[in-house]
């Protein structure tokens, strides 16, 4: 989709949705900075997959809620790649599924920091570089959770809602600098988090047991989420910003 010469920083890109996005952007021509928090081995696998496509890639360790680590990472990315055109704020963690009454405030803070504060910090750090480029794109990976605000999900709901608030605010502020800001909100996805979710909420050990009743005959895959991100940042989408694209097969 014509991303030659562009550079993407994808957070939480060692596996799952983040890894699929990183590979997809590379397939379209971008160089990719692969962020990871703990799983260095998987991050290296993502880098090797991108290099096999003939694209430049490096892995960078940082917990996105750590301002000092974020600054060091962005400085390293700018040193290695020269600029950042695309930021995909994908890093995220699940909450424990308790009532508001029983939720530890420390959990609320931890989940919010990863989803929302991390995205804020990194957006702030990459924007000076993006503003020098012909086009910038910031994509927030949210969730259909913000559509329903279900019970037993307060930390996650708050984290993703704050992430979307950041996106809508940034879209208005940065439009004049040719920076597009959009939200991609998946439903259930075949990932570690998705597997844990269906095990905890439905007692389903194999997520593919849900394929038969899912939209289009299968649970959404990370690559199908990545395809939407690839589209949103492509030259085929030049007049889109401040939008939320739901990727759930029209299930709800």
N, C-alpha and C positions, 0 to 999 in steps of 0.2 A: 504493500500500500504506500510505497514511496517515502520511506523514512531514511533514505540514504543521507549520511552526514549528520543525522540527529543523534543525540545521546539521551538515554533514559536511565533514571535512577529508580529502581523498584525495591520497595521495602518488603521484608518478609518473603524474599524470593528464593529461599533455599528449597522450598517444596510447595506442593499444592497449587492454589490459585496464583500465588506470586511467581513461582517457577514457570508456570504455563504462560503468564503474561510476559515474563522476561524472554522466554524462548520465542514467543509470537512476535514481539517487537523486533527481535534480532532477525527473524525470518523476513520481516518487512524492510530490513536494512539498517536498523539502529545499532549503535554500540550500547552496551548495557552494563551499568554498575549494579551488582547483585548484593543487596544488603541481607544480612542474617544476624540473628541474635546469639544462637548457641550451636546450631547444627552446621559446623564448618564443612564436614564431609559432603553433605547434601548441597551446600552452596557451591562447592568445587565442582560437583557433578553438573549443576546448572551452568557454570562457567564453561565447562568442557563441551556441553551440548551447544552452547552459543558459538564457541570457537569452531566447532565442527561445521557450522553454517558459514564460516568465513568472516565472522564478525568479531569485533574486539569486546572483551569482557573481563572484569575483575570482580573479586568478592571483597566486601567490606563488612567488618564486624562492628555492630553498634546496636544497643538497645535504644529504640527510637525515642523513648521518653527521657533519655539522658542528654541534656543540652550540650555538655562538653564533648561527649562521644559523637553527637550529630555534627558539631562544628568540625571536629577532626575528620570525620568521614567525608563531608562535603568538600573540605579543603583538599583531601586526597583525590576525590573524584575529579575536581577541577584541574588538579595537577596532572592527572593521568589522561583525562579526556579533553580538557580545554574549556568545556562548557557543559551546561545541562539544559536540554530543551524540553524534556518530559519528566515529570515526577509522578509516580504511581504510589500513593499512600495505601498500601495493602496490609501492612503488619497489623496483627490483631490477636487477641486471646479471648477465650470464652469465660463466662461467669458461671457460678456454681449452682444456679437454679434454686435459690432460696427465696422465701418471702421477704418483702421489704423489712418487715419487723425483725427478721433473723439475720439480715445481711450485715456483715462486718464492714464498717466504714472504710477500713483499709483496702478491702476488695474493690469497693466503688472507686476509690482513688487510683488503685493499680490499673484497673481495666480502662478507666477514663484516660489515664496518662498515656497508655499505649495507643489507644485508638485516636484520641483527639489532640492531646498535647503534643505527641510525637509528630502528627501531621502538621500542626501549627509550626513547630520548631523547624521542620525540614522545609516547609513552604517558604518560611521567612528567609531561610539560608540560601535557597536556590533562586529566589526571585531576582536578585541583582543580575545573575547570569542570564536568566530567561529574558529579561527585559532588553538585553543586547542582541537577542536573536530575532530572526524574522517572525518566528512564532514560538510560543510556549504553550505547554499543556500540563495541567495538574488534574489528575484523576483520583478521586477518593473511592476506595472500595468499601461500600457500606453494606447494607443488608435489608431484606424485606422486614426484618424485625422492627424497623422504624415505622413501617406501615401499620403494624398491629399493636405494638407496645404491649406484648403479652405479659401476663403475670410471671413471677418467678424468674425474671430476667433483668432486674433493675440495672446492675452495673453495665451490662452489655447494651441495653436500650439507651442508657444515658451516654455511653461512649460513642455509639453510632449517631445518635441525634446531634451531639456536639460536633462530630465530624461533618455532618451535613450542613450544620449552621456555618461552620468554617468555609465550606465550599461555596455556599450561596453568597457569603460576604465577600470572599476573595474574587468571585466571578465579577461582581459589580466594580470592585476596586481596580482590578487588573485588566479589564477589557480594553482600556485605552492604551495599554502596553502590549496588545496583541497576545495576551495570555488567556487561553480558554480553560475554564474550570468546570468540571462535570463530575457527577456521581454515578457509579455503577453499583447497583444493589442486587446481588444474587439472592435466590432462595436457597434451598437445600442443595449442596454440592458434594460430589464424591471427593472427600478430603478427610484428613484426620479429625477436624472439628465436626464435620458432617457425620462421620461414623460415631463419634462420641455422643453427639446429639441424639441420634436415633436410638442408640443403645440406652441412653438415660431416660428418654421420654417415651419410647415405644417398645423397649425390650427387644429391638431388632439387632441381631449380631452382624448380619451381612446386609449392608446398605442396598445391595443390588436386589434384595428381596422386594424392594419398593419400586423396581423398574416397571413392573407390569401396570401399576396404577399411576405412574408418573406421566407428565406431559411427554408426548412423542415417544413413549415406550421406554424411557430411561431417565434416571436421575441426572440432573445437570452435571457436566464434567468441568474440570478447571479450564480445559481448552475452549469450551463454549463461552465461559466468562471472558477469557483472554481475547476471543474474537471480537467481543463488543468493545473492549478497551482499544484494540488495534484499529477498529473502525473509527472510534471517537477521536483519536489523535491523528488520523490520516488526512491527506490532502483532499480526500473526498468529502470531508466534513469541515468546511471553512467558516460556517456561520452559526455554529452551535456552542453555546456556553450557558452556564447556570441551569443545567438540565439534570434530571435524575432518571436513569434508564434502568428499569427493573428487568432482571434476567431470571424469570421463574417459569417460563413456558406458558404464561397466562394462567397459572394455576389458581390464582386468587383474584 
